[in-house]
Amino acid sequence: MKVFIDTSAYIAYYNIRDKNHVAARSFMKKVFEGEYGPIIFYTSDYVFDEVITAILRLTRNKELAVKVGRYILESRVTRIINVDEEIFSEAWKLFIKYRDKMWGFTDCTSFII
């Protein structure tokens, strides 16, 4: 199974005050126990940036941000997709097209991926 992990999922997993923290922890526990079979997580370099920046901003704890970053980068089940020119260009078109949506640009890159 392939699962794309966005910023909100990472934040929910690490932030005990997040409304989805318990659900995120429960899901990951099931993943690690093999309940869903083999899983590969995908994320992007833009999501990685948002996660590390958000953790640093929320906690003011650089060591925690480094720890989370290392966990993501060193994970055997996570693949980071780099936003290239094509993804960037398509994401920008999507961002412009849906002016009524409050999607961030990183969200648009994730949708394209």
N, CA, C and O atoms as a GROMACS GRO file, in nm:
protein
  452
    1MET      N    1   0.084  -0.117   0.000
    1MET     CA    2   0.000   0.000   0.000
    1MET      C    3   0.090   0.124   0.000
    1MET      O    4   0.194   0.126   0.064
    2LYS      N    5   0.047   0.227  -0.073
    2LYS     CA    6   0.119   0.354  -0.076
    2LYS      C    7   0.032   0.460  -0.010
    2LYS      O    8  -0.087   0.470  -0.039
    3VAL      N    9   0.092   0.538   0.078
    3VAL     CA   10   0.019   0.642   0.151
    3VAL      C   11   0.100   0.771   0.145
    3VAL      O   12   0.219   0.773   0.177
    4PHE      N   13   0.034   0.880   0.103
    4PHE     CA   14   0.100   1.010   0.105
    4PHE      C   15   0.075   1.075   0.240
    4PHE      O   16  -0.039   1.084   0.285
    5ILE      N   17   0.182   1.118   0.305
    5ILE     CA   18   0.171   1.182   0.437
    5ILE      C   19   0.194   1.331   0.421
    5ILE      O   20   0.298   1.375   0.370
    6ASP      N   21   0.096   1.409   0.464
    6ASP     CA   22   0.112   1.554   0.453
    6ASP      C   23   0.147   1.614   0.588
    6ASP      O   24   0.158   1.544   0.689
    7THR      N   25   0.164   1.743   0.588
    7THR     CA   26   0.209   1.814   0.708
    7THR      C   27   0.117   1.789   0.827
    7THR      O   28   0.164   1.763   0.938
    8SER      N   29  -0.013   1.798   0.805
    8SER     CA   30  -0.107   1.784   0.917
    8SER      C   31  -0.096   1.646   0.983
    8SER      O   32  -0.115   1.634   1.104
    9ALA      N   33  -0.067   1.544   0.905
    9ALA     CA   34  -0.054   1.410   0.963
    9ALA      C   35   0.069   1.400   1.053
    9ALA      O   36   0.063   1.344   1.162
   10TYR      N   37   0.180   1.456   1.006
   10TYR     CA   38   0.302   1.456   1.089
   10TYR      C   39   0.281   1.537   1.216
   10TYR      O   40   0.319   1.494   1.325
   11ILE      N   41   0.220   1.654   1.203
   11ILE     CA   42   0.197   1.739   1.320
   11ILE      C   43   0.105   1.668   1.418
   11ILE      O   44   0.129   1.671   1.539
   12ALA      N   45  -0.001   1.606   1.368
   12ALA     CA   46  -0.093   1.534   1.456
   12ALA      C   47  -0.020   1.423   1.532
   12ALA      O   48  -0.047   1.400   1.650
   13TYR      N   49   0.069   1.354   1.465
   13TYR     CA   50   0.142   1.244   1.528
   13TYR      C   51   0.232   1.294   1.642
   13TYR      O   52   0.240   1.230   1.747
   14TYR      N   53   0.298   1.406   1.621
   14TYR     CA   54   0.396   1.455   1.718
   14TYR      C   55   0.340   1.553   1.821
   14TYR      O   56   0.401   1.572   1.926
   15ASN      N   57   0.228   1.616   1.793
   15ASN     CA   58   0.175   1.720   1.882
   15ASN      C   59   0.060   1.664   1.966
   15ASN      O   60  -0.049   1.640   1.915
   16ILE      N   61   0.086   1.646   2.095
   16ILE     CA   62  -0.016   1.587   2.182
   16ILE      C   63  -0.140   1.675   2.196
   16ILE      O   64  -0.246   1.627   2.237
   17ARG      N   65  -0.128   1.803   2.163
   17ARG     CA   66  -0.243   1.894   2.172
   17ARG      C   67  -0.326   1.897   2.044
   17ARG      O   68  -0.432   1.959   2.040
   18ASP      N   69  -0.279   1.830   1.940
   18ASP     CA   70  -0.352   1.828   1.814
   18ASP      C   71  -0.478   1.743   1.828
   18ASP      O   72  -0.475   1.637   1.891
   19LYS      N   73  -0.588   1.789   1.770
   19LYS     CA   74  -0.715   1.717   1.784
   19LYS      C   75  -0.711   1.578   1.721
   19LYS      O   76  -0.792   1.492   1.756
   20ASN      N   77  -0.619   1.554   1.629
   20ASN     CA   78  -0.607   1.424   1.564
   20ASN      C   79  -0.490   1.340   1.615
   20ASN      O   80  -0.454   1.239   1.554
   21HIS      N   81  -0.431   1.381   1.727
   21HIS     CA   82  -0.313   1.312   1.780
   21HIS      C   83  -0.341   1.164   1.810
   21HIS      O   84  -0.265   1.077   1.769
   22VAL      N   85  -0.449   1.137   1.880
   22VAL     CA   86  -0.480   0.999   1.918
   22VAL      C   87  -0.503   0.913   1.794
   22VAL      O   88  -0.454   0.800   1.786
   23ALA      N   89  -0.576   0.966   1.698
   23ALA     CA   90  -0.603   0.891   1.574
   23ALA      C   91  -0.474   0.866   1.496
   23ALA      O   92  -0.454   0.756   1.443
   24ALA      N   93  -0.387   0.965   1.490
   24ALA     CA   94  -0.260   0.950   1.418
   24ALA      C   95  -0.173   0.844   1.485
   24ALA      O   96  -0.113   0.760   1.418
   25ARG      N   97  -0.166   0.848   1.617
   25ARG     CA   98  -0.087   0.749   1.691
   25ARG      C   99  -0.145   0.608   1.673
   25ARG      O  100  -0.072   0.511   1.656
   26SER      N  101  -0.278   0.599   1.678
   26SER     CA  102  -0.344   0.470   1.662
   26SER      C  103  -0.318   0.412   1.523
   26SER      O  104  -0.289   0.293   1.510
   27PHE      N  105  -0.328   0.496   1.420
   27PHE     CA  106  -0.301   0.451   1.284
   27PHE      C  107  -0.158   0.399   1.271
   27PHE      O  108  -0.136   0.292   1.215
   28MET      N  109  -0.063   0.476   1.321
   28MET     CA  110   0.077   0.436   1.308
   28MET      C  111   0.107   0.309   1.387
   28MET      O  112   0.189   0.227   1.345
   29LYS      N  113   0.042   0.292   1.501
   29LYS     CA  114   0.061   0.168   1.578
   29LYS      C  115   0.016   0.048   1.495
   29LYS      O  116   0.085  -0.054   1.491
   30LYS      N  117  -0.098   0.062   1.429
   30LYS     CA  118  -0.149  -0.046   1.344
   30LYS      C  119  -0.055  -0.072   1.227
   30LYS      O  120  -0.033  -0.186   1.187
   31VAL      N  121   0.000   0.036   1.171
   31VAL     CA  122   0.096   0.021   1.060
   31VAL      C  123   0.216  -0.059   1.106
   31VAL      O  124   0.256  -0.155   1.040
   32PHE      N  125   0.273  -0.019   1.220
   32PHE     CA  126   0.393  -0.087   1.270
   32PHE      C  127   0.366  -0.231   1.310
   32PHE      O  128   0.457  -0.315   1.309
   33GLU      N  129   0.243  -0.260   1.347
   33GLU     CA  130   0.206  -0.398   1.382
   33GLU      C  131   0.172  -0.480   1.257
   33GLU      O  132   0.145  -0.600   1.268
   34GLY      N  133   0.174  -0.417   1.141
   34GLY     CA  134   0.150  -0.488   1.016
   34GLY      C  135   0.005  -0.510   0.980
   34GLY      O  136  -0.026  -0.590   0.893
   35GLU      N  137  -0.084  -0.440   1.048
   35GLU     CA  138  -0.227  -0.461   1.026
   35GLU      C  139  -0.271  -0.430   0.883
   35GLU      O  140  -0.366  -0.490   0.833
   36TYR      N  141  -0.203  -0.339   0.817
   36TYR     CA  142  -0.240  -0.300   0.681
   36TYR      C  143  -0.150  -0.363   0.576
   36TYR      O  144  -0.159  -0.330   0.458
   37GLY      N  145  -0.064  -0.452   0.617
   37GLY     CA  146   0.031  -0.511   0.524
   37GLY      C  147   0.147  -0.416   0.500
   37GLY      O  148   0.161  -0.316   0.571
   38PRO      N  149   0.229  -0.446   0.402
   38PRO     CA  150   0.344  -0.359   0.374
   38PRO      C  151   0.297  -0.221   0.325
   38PRO      O  152   0.211  -0.210   0.238
   39ILE      N  153   0.355  -0.118   0.384
   39ILE     CA  154   0.319   0.019   0.348
   39ILE      C  155   0.445   0.097   0.317
   39ILE      O  156   0.547   0.085   0.386
   40ILE      N  157   0.437   0.178   0.213
   40ILE     CA  158   0.540   0.277   0.184
   40ILE      C  159   0.476   0.413   0.197
   40ILE      O  160   0.374   0.442   0.135
   41PHE      N  161   0.536   0.497   0.279
   41PHE     CA  162   0.488   0.634   0.294
   41PHE      C  163   0.561   0.724   0.196
   41PHE      O  164   0.682   0.710   0.175
   42TYR      N  165   0.487   0.813   0.137
   42TYR     CA  166   0.545   0.914   0.049
   42TYR      C  167   0.516   1.050   0.108
   42TYR      O  168   0.410   1.074   0.165
   43THR      N  169   0.610   1.138   0.094
   43THR     CA  170   0.592   1.278   0.131
   43THR      C  171   0.678   1.358   0.035
   43THR      O  172   0.740   1.302  -0.056
   44SER      N  173   0.684   1.488   0.054
   44SER     CA  174   0.764   1.570  -0.037
   44SER      C  175   0.863   1.655   0.042
   44SER      O  176   0.852   1.671   0.163
   45ASP      N  177   0.959   1.709  -0.031
   45ASP     CA  178   1.054   1.800   0.033
   45ASP      C  179   0.983   1.925   0.085
   45ASP      O  180   1.026   1.982   0.185
   46TYR      N  181   0.877   1.967   0.018
   46TYR     CA  182   0.801   2.083   0.065
   46TYR      C  183   0.729   2.050   0.196
   46TYR      O  184   0.726   2.132   0.288
   47VAL      N  185   0.671   1.930   0.204
   47VAL     CA  186   0.606   1.888   0.329
   47VAL      C  187   0.709   1.877   0.440
   47VAL      O  188   0.685   1.922   0.552
   48PHE      N  189   0.824   1.819   0.410
   48PHE     CA  190   0.932   1.809   0.510
   48PHE      C  191   0.964   1.948   0.565
   48PHE      O  192   0.976   1.966   0.686
   49ASP      N  193   0.979   2.045   0.477
   49ASP     CA  194   1.007   2.183   0.518
   49ASP      C  195   0.897   2.236   0.610
   49ASP      O  196   0.927   2.293   0.715
   50GLU      N  197   0.772   2.216   0.572
   50GLU     CA  198   0.661   2.264   0.655
   50GLU      C  199   0.661   2.198   0.792
   50GLU      O  200   0.638   2.265   0.893
   51VAL      N  201   0.685   2.068   0.796
   51VAL     CA  202   0.682   1.994   0.923
   51VAL      C  203   0.789   2.045   1.018
   51VAL      O  204   0.761   2.077   1.134
   52ILE      N  205   0.912   2.053   0.969
   52ILE     CA  206   1.023   2.096   1.055
   52ILE      C  207   1.002   2.239   1.102
   52ILE      O  208   1.025   2.271   1.219
   53THR      N  209   0.959   2.326   1.011
   53THR     CA  210   0.935   2.466   1.046
   53THR      C  211   0.821   2.477   1.147
   53THR      O  212   0.830   2.554   1.242
   54ALA      N  213   0.713   2.401   1.126
   54ALA     CA  214   0.599   2.407   1.219
   54ALA      C  215   0.638   2.356   1.357
   54ALA      O  216   0.599   2.416   1.457
   55ILE      N  217   0.711   2.248   1.364
   55ILE     CA  218   0.752   2.195   1.494
   55ILE      C  219   0.841   2.295   1.567
   55ILE      O  220   0.825   2.317   1.687
   56LEU      N  221   0.933   2.354   1.495
   56LEU     CA  222   1.020   2.455   1.556
   56LEU      C  223   0.938   2.574   1.605
   56LEU      O  224   0.960   2.624   1.715
   57ARG      N  225   0.844   2.620   1.522
   57ARG     CA  226   0.762   2.735   1.558
   57ARG      C  227   0.670   2.703   1.677
   57ARG      O  228   0.654   2.786   1.767
   58LEU      N  229   0.610   2.585   1.676
   58LEU     CA  230   0.516   2.548   1.782
   58LEU      C  231   0.583   2.520   1.915
   58LEU      O  232   0.530   2.554   2.021
   59THR      N  233   0.701   2.457   1.911
   59THR     CA  234   0.765   2.412   2.034
   59THR      C  235   0.883   2.498   2.078
   59THR      O  236   0.923   2.494   2.194
   60ARG      N  237   0.940   2.574   1.984
   60ARG     CA  238   1.063   2.651   2.010
   60ARG      C  239   1.175   2.558   2.056
   60ARG      O  240   1.264   2.598   2.131
   61ASN      N  241   1.167   2.433   2.010
   61ASN     CA  242   1.262   2.329   2.052
   61ASN      C  243   1.335   2.277   1.928
   61ASN      O  244   1.284   2.190   1.856
   62LYS      N  245   1.453   2.329   1.904
   62LYS     CA  246   1.529   2.291   1.784
   62LYS      C  247   1.567   2.144   1.786
   62LYS      O  248   1.566   2.078   1.683
   63GLU      N  249   1.600   2.092   1.904
   63GLU     CA  250   1.638   1.950   1.913
   63GLU      C  251   1.522   1.859   1.871
   63GLU      O  252   1.545   1.757   1.805
   64LEU      N  253   1.401   1.895   1.909
   64LEU     CA  254   1.285   1.816   1.868
   64LEU      C  255   1.267   1.823   1.716
   64LEU      O  256   1.240   1.722   1.652
   65ALA      N  257   1.283   1.941   1.660
   65ALA     CA  258   1.272   1.957   1.514
   65ALA      C  259   1.376   1.871   1.443
   65ALA      O  260   1.347   1.808   1.342
   66VAL      N  261   1.498   1.870   1.495
   66VAL     CA  262   1.605   1.787   1.437
   66VAL      C  263   1.570   1.639   1.451
   66VAL      O  264   1.589   1.562   1.357
   67LYS      N  265   1.519   1.600   1.567
   67LYS     CA  266   1.482   1.460   1.590
   67LYS      C  267   1.375   1.414   1.492
   67LYS      O  268   1.385   1.306   1.433
   68VAL      N  269   1.273   1.495   1.474
   68VAL     CA  270   1.165   1.461   1.380
   68VAL      C  271   1.220   1.456   1.238
   68VAL      O  272   1.188   1.364   1.162
   69GLY      N  273   1.301   1.554   1.202
   69GLY     CA  274   1.361   1.555   1.069
   69GLY      C  275   1.443   1.431   1.042
   69GLY      O  276   1.431   1.370   0.936
   70ARG      N  277   1.524   1.393   1.138
   70ARG     CA  278   1.605   1.272   1.122
   70ARG      C  279   1.517   1.148   1.109
   70ARG      O  280   1.544   1.058   1.029
   71TYR      N  281   1.412   1.144   1.189
   71TYR     CA  282   1.322   1.029   1.183
   71TYR      C  283   1.263   1.014   1.043
   71TYR      O  284   1.259   0.904   0.987
   72ILE      N  285   1.218   1.125   0.986
   72ILE     CA  286   1.159   1.120   0.852
   72ILE      C  287   1.266   1.082   0.749
   72ILE      O  288   1.244   0.994   0.666
   73LEU      N  289   1.381   1.147   0.756
   73LEU     CA  290   1.487   1.124   0.657
   73LEU      C  291   1.545   0.983   0.664
   73LEU      O  292   1.585   0.928   0.562
   74GLU      N  293   1.549   0.926   0.783
   74GLU     CA  294   1.612   0.795   0.801
   74GLU      C  295   1.512   0.679   0.801
   74GLU      O  296   1.552   0.563   0.813
   75SER      N  297   1.384   0.710   0.786
   75SER     CA  298   1.282   0.606   0.787
   75SER      C  299   1.301   0.510   0.670
   75SER      O  300   1.322   0.552   0.556
   76ARG      N  301   1.292   0.383   0.700
   76ARG     CA  302   1.304   0.281   0.595
   76ARG      C  303   1.177   0.270   0.511
   76ARG      O  304   1.180   0.212   0.403
   77VAL      N  305   1.067   0.325   0.560
   77VAL     CA  306   0.940   0.312   0.489
   77VAL      C  307   0.890   0.443   0.430
   77VAL      O  308   0.778   0.449   0.378
   78THR      N  309   0.970   0.547   0.436
   78THR     CA  310   0.929   0.677   0.384
   78THR      C  311   1.017   0.716   0.265
   78THR      O  312   1.139   0.707   0.271
   79ARG      N  313   0.952   0.760   0.160
   79ARG     CA  314   1.021   0.810   0.041
   79ARG      C  315   0.986   0.958   0.025
   79ARG      O  316   0.869   0.996   0.029
   80ILE      N  317   1.088   1.039   0.008
   80ILE     CA  318   1.066   1.183  -0.011
   80ILE      C  319   1.076   1.215  -0.159
   80ILE      O  320   1.177   1.188  -0.224
   81ILE      N  321   0.969   1.272  -0.211
   81ILE     CA  322   0.965   1.313  -0.351
   81ILE      C  323   1.002   1.460  -0.358
   81ILE      O  324   0.941   1.543  -0.291
   82ASN      N  325   1.102   1.492  -0.438
   82ASN     CA  326   1.142   1.632  -0.454
   82ASN      C  327   1.053   1.699  -0.558
   82ASN      O  328   1.028   1.645  -0.666
   83VAL      N  329   1.007   1.817  -0.524
   83VAL     CA  330   0.925   1.895  -0.617
   83VAL      C  331   1.018   1.948  -0.726
   83VAL      O  332   1.106   2.029  -0.702
   84ASP      N  333   0.994   1.898  -0.847
   84ASP     CA  334   1.077   1.942  -0.960
   84ASP      C  335   1.003   2.053  -1.037
   84ASP      O  336   0.896   2.098  -0.996
   85GLU      N  337   1.060   2.095  -1.148
   85GLU     CA  338   1.000   2.205  -1.226
   85GLU      C  339   0.859   2.170  -1.274
   85GLU      O  340   0.770   2.255  -1.273
   86GLU      N  341   0.840   2.047  -1.317
   86GLU     CA  342   0.709   2.007  -1.368
   86GLU      C  343   0.603   2.009  -1.258
   86GLU      O  344   0.495   2.063  -1.277
   87ILE      N  345   0.635   1.950  -1.144
   87ILE     CA  346   0.540   1.950  -1.032
   87ILE      C  347   0.512   2.093  -0.988
   87ILE      O  348   0.398   2.130  -0.964
   88PHE      N  349   0.617   2.173  -0.978
   88PHE     CA  350   0.604   2.313  -0.938
   88PHE      C  351   0.509   2.387  -1.032
   88PHE      O  352   0.418   2.457  -0.988
   89SER      N  353   0.532   2.372  -1.161
   89SER     CA  354   0.451   2.441  -1.262
   89SER      C  355   0.305   2.398  -1.256
   89SER      O  356   0.215   2.482  -1.261
   90GLU      N  357   0.282   2.268  -1.247
   90GLU     CA  358   0.144   2.218  -1.239
   90GLU      C  359   0.076   2.261  -1.109
   90GLU      O  360  -0.043   2.293  -1.108
   91ALA      N  361   0.152   2.264  -1.000
   91ALA     CA  362   0.097   2.308  -0.871
   91ALA      C  363   0.058   2.455  -0.878
   91ALA      O  364  -0.045   2.496  -0.825
   92TRP      N  365   0.140   2.534  -0.943
   92TRP     CA  366   0.110   2.677  -0.956
   92TRP      C  367  -0.019   2.697  -1.036
   92TRP      O  368  -0.102   2.780  -1.001
   93LYS      N  369  -0.035   2.621  -1.144
   93LYS     CA  370  -0.158   2.629  -1.224
   93LYS      C  371  -0.279   2.592  -1.139
   93LYS      O  372  -0.383   2.657  -1.146
   94LEU      N  373  -0.265   2.488  -1.059
   94LEU     CA  374  -0.374   2.444  -0.971
   94LEU      C  375  -0.406   2.551  -0.867
   94LEU      O  376  -0.523   2.580  -0.841
   95PHE      N  377  -0.302   2.609  -0.810
   95PHE     CA  378  -0.319   2.715  -0.710
   95PHE      C  379  -0.398   2.832  -0.768
   95PHE      O  380  -0.488   2.885  -0.703
   96ILE      N  381  -0.366   2.871  -0.890
   96ILE     CA  382  -0.434   2.982  -0.956
   96ILE      C  383  -0.577   2.944  -0.995
   96ILE      O  384  -0.669   3.024  -0.979
   97LYS      N  385  -0.595   2.824  -1.046
   97LYS     CA  386  -0.725   2.780  -1.097
   97LYS      C  387  -0.834   2.780  -0.990
   97LYS      O  388  -0.946   2.823  -1.015
   98TYR      N  389  -0.801   2.733  -0.872
   98TYR     CA  390  -0.901   2.719  -0.767
   98TYR      C  391  -0.890   2.834  -0.667
   98TYR      O  392  -0.854   2.816  -0.551
   99ARG      N  393  -0.923   2.951  -0.715
   99ARG     CA  394  -0.913   3.072  -0.632
   99ARG      C  395  -1.010   3.069  -0.513
   99ARG      O  396  -0.988   3.138  -0.414
  100ASP      N  397  -1.115   2.991  -0.525
  100ASP     CA  398  -1.213   2.982  -0.417
  100ASP      C  399  -1.168   2.889  -0.305
  100ASP      O  400  -1.229   2.886  -0.198
  101LYS      N  401  -1.062   2.814  -0.328
  101LYS     CA  402  -1.009   2.722  -0.226
  101LYS      C  403  -0.894   2.788  -0.152
  101LYS      O  404  -0.815   2.862  -0.212
  102MET      N  405  -0.884   2.762  -0.027
  102MET     CA  406  -0.776   2.820   0.054
  102MET      C  407  -0.661   2.721   0.068
  102MET      O  408  -0.601   2.708   0.175
  103TRP      N  409  -0.631   2.653  -0.041
  103TRP     CA  410  -0.519   2.560  -0.041
  103TRP      C  411  -0.389   2.637  -0.046
  103TRP      O  412  -0.375   2.733  -0.121
  104GLY      N  413  -0.294   2.595   0.036
  104GLY     CA  414  -0.161   2.653   0.028
  104GLY      C  415  -0.088   2.597  -0.094
  104GLY      O  416  -0.131   2.497  -0.152
  105PHE      N  417   0.021   2.661  -0.130
  105PHE     CA  418   0.097   2.614  -0.245
  105PHE      C  419   0.155   2.474  -0.219
  105PHE      O  420   0.158   2.391  -0.310
  106THR      N  421   0.200   2.450  -0.098
  106THR     CA  422   0.251   2.315  -0.066
  106THR      C  423   0.141   2.211  -0.083
  106THR      O  424   0.166   2.101  -0.131
  107ASP      N  425   0.018   2.245  -0.042
  107ASP     CA  426  -0.094   2.153  -0.064
  107ASP      C  427  -0.109   2.121  -0.212
  107ASP      O  428  -0.130   2.006  -0.249
  108CYS      N  429  -0.098   2.223  -0.295
  108CYS     CA  430  -0.111   2.201  -0.439
  108CYS      C  431   0.000   2.112  -0.493
  108CYS      O  432  -0.024   2.029  -0.580
  109THR      N  433   0.122   2.128  -0.442
  109THR     CA  434   0.229   2.038  -0.487
  109THR      C  435   0.197   1.894  -0.445
  109THR      O  436   0.223   1.800  -0.520
  110SER      N  437   0.140   1.878  -0.327
  110SER     CA  438   0.103   1.744  -0.280
  110SER      C  439  -0.007   1.684  -0.368
  110SER      O  440  -0.003   1.565  -0.399
  111PHE      N  441  -0.104   1.764  -0.408
  111PHE     CA  442  -0.212   1.714  -0.495
  111PHE      C  443  -0.155   1.667  -0.628
  111PHE      O  444  -0.199   1.565  -0.681
  112ILE      N  445  -0.059   1.739  -0.681
  112ILE     CA  446   0.001   1.703  -0.809
  112ILE      C  447   0.082   1.574  -0.796
  112ILE      O  448   0.078   1.488  -0.884
  113ILE      N  449   0.154   1.561  -0.688
  113ILE     CA  450   0.233   1.439  -0.665
  113ILE      C  451   0.140   1.320  -0.657
  113ILE      O  452   0.185   1.208  -0.638
   0.00000   0.00000   0.00000
